């Protein structure tokens, strides 16, 4: 039986409806081949970096098609601008170079992501009719533009020495584990690792497998399943469901989006560890937070720290008085909301979090409560419950595509609760509620439980790790073969 090259070429070609992600079958096969070559090149530094860079560009091609050339534009632009900054001491010229970097990166981001948003807002001003332009949104453009910007800003601030080899910078910007969905890896953390001798210790391998298993379970089992079988149905037609069904739809979405984002981040961290690179943790049990400030120290840490270091602090941070501090917090979160998607709903979501952050900071100032003070006992429990429900309230605006949908959902919860349908709802969605219960129990479990599990996987023989991975992949295949397609949140 001959090799069917046409099918192989078809599988390796970009398909808009089936972008390649870590939990897809094609990636698993390609990654096995990739690892074999990667190991063979472990002593050939330049060849290994070139191979990973080429694979990363192919990975992005499988995610966004021909738009992989945007990576090249951003890479070349910021590499050469940073090199010029290194040799120029004139402050004005250095600032102009930084503005050029901001213009290219934010210009690309604005064109692909926000053209229709602003066009829709401005069309009525000149009496025109809005017709959405056919503009494709490249996957992950928000991530790699922010990542590249962190490099040029750090070079401008003299906090980082620029790279002297274009290949190294291309490797940093395009490194495929974090390319399309984060975490946003800072140059200062990643660049020192590029030319270190390739070494994957037993501890790194074990932790990598643990993060991959954890991420696959969260992303491909919990998030995808409860999304398709419950959450989407509620959010698509909230008026058809009672208040209690809408409430649990919101709880389901809160778990789904956490498992979706953190699951992908976990897989990125795990894959990077298997390749000899360390990424910072991106999620740290955010629904255990005691306040909205604590929430943003735990949720999408690479994004929240980026917004703090490059936006909030650049606007003055807390150095220009209390009122200005509160305004800076709100503006930062408004822009953070807009970063997530081109919609007023995202801006409202960011604004709500910004106002809450400002109010919490004001409350701490009025009460004299220390910055890192923690509660205990029933006070902590109440604080966690309030913070969790505030986050859920905000998710209503984040998930709904229109204000009407968000208002309808909240109206159903507060005016048509109908608790008597709870038993019927649970019996009708048994598997969904079992996964939701498992997801929340794992999330709210003590941190030491996770540490124990991680240490157990690290010490486990390689064959044991392989069996767990194969079993999990088999479970994912069975779920997908039952007609459950993965929910992919690619607003970014």
C-alpha positions in Angstrom: 0.0 0.0 0.0 1.5 3.3 -1.1 1.8 6.5 0.8 -1.2 8.9 0.0 0.8 12.1 -0.3 -2.2 14.1 -1.2 -3.8 13.4 2.2 -0.5 14.2 4.0 -0.2 17.5 2.2 -3.8 18.3 2.9 -3.2 17.6 6.6 -0.2 19.8 6.7 -1.9 22.7 4.9 -3.7 25.5 6.8 -7.4 25.2 7.2 -9.3 28.2 8.6 -11.9 26.1 10.4 -9.3 23.8 12.0 -6.4 25.9 13.3 -3.6 23.9 14.9 -3.6 23.9 18.7 -1.8 21.8 21.3 -4.8 19.5 21.8 -5.2 18.7 18.1 -4.2 15.4 16.7 -2.0 16.9 14.0 0.1 18.8 16.6 0.7 15.6 18.7 2.1 13.8 15.6 4.2 16.8 14.5 5.5 17.4 18.0 6.8 13.8 18.2 8.7 14.3 14.9 9.9 17.7 16.1 11.3 16.3 19.4 13.3 13.6 17.5 15.0 16.3 15.4 15.4 18.6 18.4 17.2 15.9 20.3 19.5 15.2 17.4 20.4 18.9 17.2 21.0 19.4 21.0 24.7 20.1 20.6 24.4 22.3 17.5 23.2 25.6 18.9 22.6 27.6 15.8 21.0 24.7 13.9 18.7 24.0 16.8 17.6 27.6 17.1 17.0 27.8 13.3 15.0 24.6 13.4 12.8 25.7 16.2 12.2 29.1 14.6 11.2 27.5 11.3 8.9 25.1 13.1 7.4 28.0 15.0 6.7 29.9 11.8 5.1 26.7 10.4 3.0 26.4 13.6 1.8 30.0 13.2 1.0 29.3 9.5 -1.2 26.3 10.6 -2.9 28.7 13.0 -3.3 31.8 10.8 -2.4 30.9 7.2 -0.5 33.4 5.1 -0.5 36.0 7.9 2.6 34.3 9.4 4.5 37.1 7.5 3.3 39.5 10.2 5.7 37.8 12.6 8.5 38.6 10.2 7.5 42.3 10.0 7.3 42.7 13.8 10.5 40.8 14.3 12.7 42.7 11.8 11.2 46.1 12.7 11.8 45.8 16.5 15.2 44.0 16.1 16.7 46.8 14.0 15.1 49.6 16.0 16.5 48.2 19.2 20.0 47.9 17.6 19.8 51.6 16.7 18.7 52.5 20.2 21.8 50.9 21.6 24.2 53.2 19.7 22.2 56.4 20.0 22.4 58.5 23.2 20.2 61.5 22.1 17.0 61.1 24.2 14.7 62.6 21.5 16.0 60.3 18.8 15.7 57.3 21.1 12.1 58.3 21.8 11.4 58.6 18.1 12.7 55.1 17.6 10.4 53.8 20.4 7.5 55.6 18.8 8.3 53.9 15.5 8.1 50.5 17.3 4.8 51.4 19.0 3.4 52.6 15.7 4.2 49.4 13.8 3.1 47.0 16.6 0.0 48.9 17.7 -0.8 49.9 14.1 -0.9 46.2 13.0 -2.9 45.4 16.1 -5.4 48.2 15.5 -5.8 47.5 11.8 -6.6 43.8 12.2 -8.5 43.9 15.4 -10.2 47.3 15.7 -10.8 48.7 12.2 -14.4 47.5 12.1 -15.0 48.5 15.7 -13.9 52.2 15.1 -15.6 52.2 11.6 -18.9 51.2 13.3 -18.5 54.0 15.8 -17.6 56.7 13.3 -19.9 55.8 10.3 -22.9 57.6 11.8 -20.9 60.8 12.1 -20.7 61.2 8.3 -24.2 59.7 7.7 -22.7 56.5 6.3 -24.0 52.9 6.8 -21.7 50.5 8.5 -20.8 47.4 6.5 -18.2 45.2 8.2 -14.9 45.0 6.3 -13.6 41.5 5.6 -10.5 41.7 7.8 -9.1 38.4 9.0 -7.9 38.5 12.7 -4.6 36.6 12.9 -4.4 34.3 15.9 -2.3 35.6 18.8 -1.5 39.0 17.3 -2.2 40.6 20.7 0.4 38.3 22.3 3.3 38.6 20.0 3.0 42.4 19.5 2.9 42.9 23.3 5.8 40.6 23.7 7.9 42.3 21.1 7.0 45.7 22.5 8.2 44.7 26.0 11.6 44.1 24.3 11.9 47.6 22.6 10.6 49.4 25.7 13.1 47.6 28.0 15.9 48.5 25.6 14.7 52.1 25.5 14.7 52.2 29.3 18.3 50.8 29.3 17.0 47.8 31.3 18.0 45.3 28.6 20.9 45.0 26.1 19.6 44.3 22.6 20.4 41.1 20.8 23.1 41.2 18.1 21.7 38.3 16.0 18.4 38.5 14.1 17.9 34.7 14.4 18.0 34.9 18.2 15.3 37.6 18.2 13.2 35.7 15.7 13.5 32.7 18.0 12.3 34.7 21.0 9.3 36.3 19.3 8.1 33.2 17.5 8.8 30.4 20.0 5.8 28.3 19.4 4.7 27.1 22.9 3.5 30.6 23.9 3.0 32.1 20.4 -0.8 32.1 20.0 -2.2 32.2 23.5 0.6 33.3 25.9 1.9 33.6 28.4 3.5 36.9 27.4 7.2 36.0 28.1 9.5 39.0 28.8 12.7 39.2 26.9 14.7 39.7 30.1 13.4 36.3 31.3 13.8 34.4 28.0 16.8 35.7 26.2 19.4 34.5 28.9 18.1 31.0 28.3 18.6 30.9 24.5 22.3 30.0 24.4 22.4 28.0 27.6 23.5 24.4 27.1 20.4 22.3 26.3 19.6 20.5 29.6 16.3 18.9 30.6 16.6 17.5 34.1 14.4 14.8 35.5 12.7 17.4 37.5 12.0 19.6 34.4 10.8 16.6 32.4 8.4 15.5 35.2 7.1 19.0 35.8 6.7 19.4 32.0 4.6 16.3 31.8 2.5 17.3 34.8 1.8 20.7 33.3 0.8 19.1 29.9 -1.5 16.6 31.6 -3.1 19.3 33.7 -3.5 21.7 30.8 -4.9 19.0 28.5 -7.4 18.0 31.1 -8.5 21.5 31.8 -8.6 22.7 28.1 -9.7 19.6 26.1 -11.9 17.9 28.7 -13.4 20.4 31.1 -13.5 23.6 29.1 -14.4 22.2 25.7 -17.1 19.8 27.1 -19.0 22.1 29.4 -18.8 24.9 26.8 -20.4 23.0 23.9 -22.9 21.0 26.1 -24.1 23.7 28.5 -22.5 27.2 28.6 -23.0 28.1 24.9 -26.7 27.0 25.0 -27.4 29.3 28.0 -25.5 32.3 26.7 -26.9 32.0 23.1 -30.5 32.2 24.4 -30.6 33.4 28.0 -34.3 34.4 27.8 -35.2 30.7 27.2 -33.8 29.6 30.5 -34.7 30.3 34.1 -32.6 32.4 36.5 -31.1 29.4 38.2 -30.0 28.0 34.8 -28.6 31.3 33.8 -26.7 31.5 37.1 -25.1 28.1 36.6 -24.4 29.0 33.0 -22.4 31.9 34.4 -20.7 29.6 36.9 -19.9 27.3 34.0 -18.4 30.0 31.9 -16.3 31.2 34.8 -14.8 27.7 35.0 -14.7 27.3 31.3 -12.7 30.4 30.6 -10.3 29.7 33.4 -9.7 26.2 32.2 -9.4 27.4 28.6 -6.8 30.1 29.3 -4.9 28.4 32.1 -5.0 25.0 30.4 -3.4 26.4 27.3 -0.9 28.3 29.4 -0.1 25.1 31.4 0.5 23.2 28.1 2.8 26.0 26.9 4.8 25.9 30.2 5.0 22.1 30.0 6.1 22.0 26.4 8.7 24.7 27.1 10.1 22.7 30.0 10.5 19.6 27.8 12.5 21.7 25.4 14.7 23.1 28.2 13.1 26.5 28.8 11.3 27.9 31.8 8.2 30.1 31.6 6.7 32.0 34.5 3.4 30.7 36.0 0.5 32.5 34.4 -2.5 31.5 36.6 -2.5 30.9 40.3 -6.0 29.7 41.4 -7.6 33.1 40.7 -11.0 32.2 42.2 -9.3 31.9 45.6 -8.7 35.6 45.6 -9.8 37.7 48.6 -10.1 40.9 46.6 -10.2 42.2 43.0 -6.5 43.3 43.5 -5.6 39.8 44.6 -7.6 38.4 41.6 -5.3 40.4 39.2 -2.2 39.0 40.9 -3.5 35.5 40.1 -5.3 35.9 36.8 -3.3 36.0 33.5 -0.3 37.1 35.5 1.8 37.8 32.4 -0.8 40.2 31.0 -1.6 42.0 34.3 2.1 42.5 35.0 2.6 43.7 31.4 -0.2 46.3 31.8 1.2 47.3 35.2 4.9 47.7 34.0 4.3 49.2 30.6 1.0 51.1 30.8 0.1 51.9 34.4 3.6 52.9 35.5 4.1 54.8 32.2 1.0 56.9 33.0 2.4 57.7 36.4 1.3 54.8 38.5 0.8 55.8 42.1 3.5 58.6 41.9 1.2 61.5 41.1 -1.3 61.5 43.9 -4.2 59.4 45.0 -6.8 60.7 42.6 -4.4 60.3 39.6 -3.7 56.7 40.9 -7.3 55.8 40.7 -7.7 57.3 37.3 -4.6 55.4 36.1 -6.0 52.1 37.4 -9.4 52.6 35.6 -7.7 53.7 32.3 -5.3 50.8 32.4 -8.2 48.3 32.9 -10.3 50.0 30.2 -7.5 49.5 27.7 -6.9 46.0 29.1 -10.6 45.2 28.3 -10.2 46.6 24.8 -7.1 44.4 24.3 -9.2 41.3 24.9 -11.6 42.2 22.0 -13.1 44.9 19.8 -16.4 45.4 21.6 -18.0 47.7 24.1 -18.7 44.7 26.2 -15.0 44.1 26.7 -14.5 47.8 27.6 -17.3 47.6 30.2 -15.7 44.5 31.6 -12.4 46.2 31.9 -14.0 49.4 33.3 -15.8 47.4 36.0 -12.5 45.8 37.1 -10.8 49.2 36.9 -13.4 50.8 39.2 -13.3 47.9 41.6 -9.5 48.1 41.8 -9.7 51.9 42.4 -12.4 51.3 45.1 -10.3 48.6 46.8 -7.3 50.8 46.8 -9.4 53.7 48.3 -10.7 51.4 51.0 -7.2 50.3 51.9 -6.1 53.9 52.1 -9.1 54.9 54.3 -8.8 51.9 56.7 -5.0 51.9 56.7 -5.0 48.2 55.9 -1.5 46.9 54.8 -1.0 46.2 51.2 -0.4 42.5 51.6 -2.7 41.9 54.5 -4.7 38.6 54.4 -7.9 37.5 56.0 -8.5 34.3 57.9 -11.5 32.2 58.9 -15.0 33.3 58.0 -13.8 36.8 56.9 -11.6 35.1 54.3 -14.4 32.8 53.1 -16.8 35.8 52.7 -14.1 37.8 50.9 -13.5 34.9 48.5 -17.2 34.4 47.8 -17.8 38.1 47.1 -14.7 38.4 44.9 -15.7 35.3 42.9 -19.2 36.6 42.3 -17.9 40.0 41.3 -15.7 38.2 38.7 -18.7 36.2 37.6 -20.8 39.3 37.2 -18.1 40.8 35.0 -17.9 37.6 32.9 -21.5 38.2 31.9 -20.4 41.3 29.9 -17.2 39.6 28.7 -19.0 36.6 27.2 -22.1 38.2 25.8 -21.7 39.8 22.4 -24.4 42.4 23.1 -25.5 44.5 26.0 -29.1 43.1 25.5 -27.8 39.6 26.1 -26.0 40.6 29.3 -29.0 42.5 30.6 -31.4 39.7 29.7 -29.2 37.2 31.5 -28.9 39.3 34.7 -32.7 40.0 34.6 -33.4 36.3 34.5 -31.2 35.7 37.5 -32.7 38.5 39.6 -36.4 38.3 38.5 -37.1 34.8 37.3 -34.8 32.6 39.4 -37.2 29.5 39.6 -35.1 27.3 42.0 -37.5 24.4 41.6 -35.9 23.6 38.2 -32.5 23.0 39.8 -33.0 19.2 40.2 -34.2 18.8 36.7 -31.3 20.9 35.4 -28.7 18.7 37.2 -30.3 15.5 36.1 -30.4 16.7 32.5 -26.8 17.7 32.5 -25.2 15.1 34.7 -21.9 14.8 33.0 -21.6 18.6 32.7 -22.2 19.1 36.4 -19.8 16.3 37.3 -17.1 18.0 35.4 -18.0 21.4 36.8 -17.9 20.0 40.4 -14.5 18.3 39.7 -13.2 21.5 38.1 -14.1 23.7 41.0 -13.0 21.2 43.7 -9.6 21.0 42.0 -9.4 24.7 41.7 -10.3 25.4 45.4 -8.3 22.5 46.8 -5.4 23.5 49.0 -2.2 24.4 47.1 -0.3 21.6 48.9 -2.5 19.0 47.1 -1.3 20.3 43.7 2.3 20.3 45.0 1.9 16.7 46.1 0.5 15.6 42.8 3.3 17.4 40.9 6.0 15.8 43.0 4.3 12.4 42.5 4.4 12.9 38.7 8.0 14.1 38.8 9.1 11.0 40.6 7.0 8.6 38.5 8.8 6.4 36.0 8.7 7.5 32.4 6.4 4.6 31.5 3.9 5.8 34.1 3.9 9.3 32.7 3.5 7.9 29.2 0.5 5.8 30.3 -1.3 8.8 31.8 -0.7 10.9 28.7 -1.9 8.2 26.4 -5.0 7.6 28.5 -5.8 11.3 28.6 -5.3 11.6 24.8 -7.6 8.6 24.3 -10.2 10.3 26.5 -10.0 13.4 24.5 -10.3 11.5 21.2 -13.4 9.7 22.6 -15.0 13.0 23.6 -14.3 14.6 20.2 -15.6 11.5 18.4 -18.9 11.9 20.2 -19.4 15.1 18.4 -17.9 17.6 20.9 -15.7 20.1 19.0 -13.2 22.1 21.0 -14.1 25.6 22.1 -11.3 27.9 20.9 -11.3 31.4 22.2 -9.2 33.3 19.7 -10.3 36.9 20.1 -6.6 37.6 20.6 
